[in-house]
Amino acid sequence: MILIVSDVHGAVAALRRTAARGAILFVLGDLINFVDYRTNDGLVADVSGRDFVAEMVQLRTAGAFDEAGRLWRRHSAGREDELRRRYDELVETAYEQVCSALAGCDAYVTYGNVDRPSVLRRYLPPEARFVDGEVVTIARERFGFVGGGTVSLGTPGEVDEADMATKLELLGDVDVLCTHVPPAIAPLASDVIGGRQKGSMAVLEYVERHQPRLHYFGDIHQPQATTWRIGATVCHNAGYFRATGRAVRHD
């Protein structure tokens, strides 16, 4: 049995319970939590305060991304280095905590758009394997893993479409594709609570060309659709683990 989660976003206790079930575990990115749009909790609130987060969430939910960017620049003006140091400290602590939940678990972990891949790799326990642009064979099934999210805010976990396509083509044919980002199918790539579409054309083109049996992904927390068929491929959103605490079971 394989259990699949995505968008953990700091849900350490729930991840530890899932890891303790004794199954192989796939973690499809976004392990730490900068902002929970439902509660305004996260690293940004810890550093910049909940009132600032509430204003930022309101703007982004309304689709006012340029204004949200201006708000951040006004907020950080003159203290960029101070804020960067504080965020770096909290990110290190967040990865130490969430990765500790995987201790003793046979896990395969890739990264999402909010992740810092180099820090994530450093804190993974020995039993957990970082996977990106590679194939893992389990019980005669070929699982292809590609990490990263679409380019939006300039975070370390974002990958442009050309690089995404290159990583996908390294896989060749697989039975199951595992990514963080959804294919560029509007109902799969659009959040019902604001936000812009975040689907990848490179992922869609790979699925159309190679037709894996299944495609698991995350990234979209409140998608318009959780499953979709692209030819012979069934696509399935395995998140939002921070909210549900539930893993998708792959037999």
Helices and strands as residue ranges (DSSP letters): E 2-5, H 12-19, E 24-28, H 43-48, H 50-61, H 65-76, H 80-100, E 107-110, H 117-123, E 128-130, E 134-138, E 141-146, H 161-171, E 176-179, H 186-189, H 201-210, E 214-217, E 227-230, E 233-237, H 241-244, E 248-250
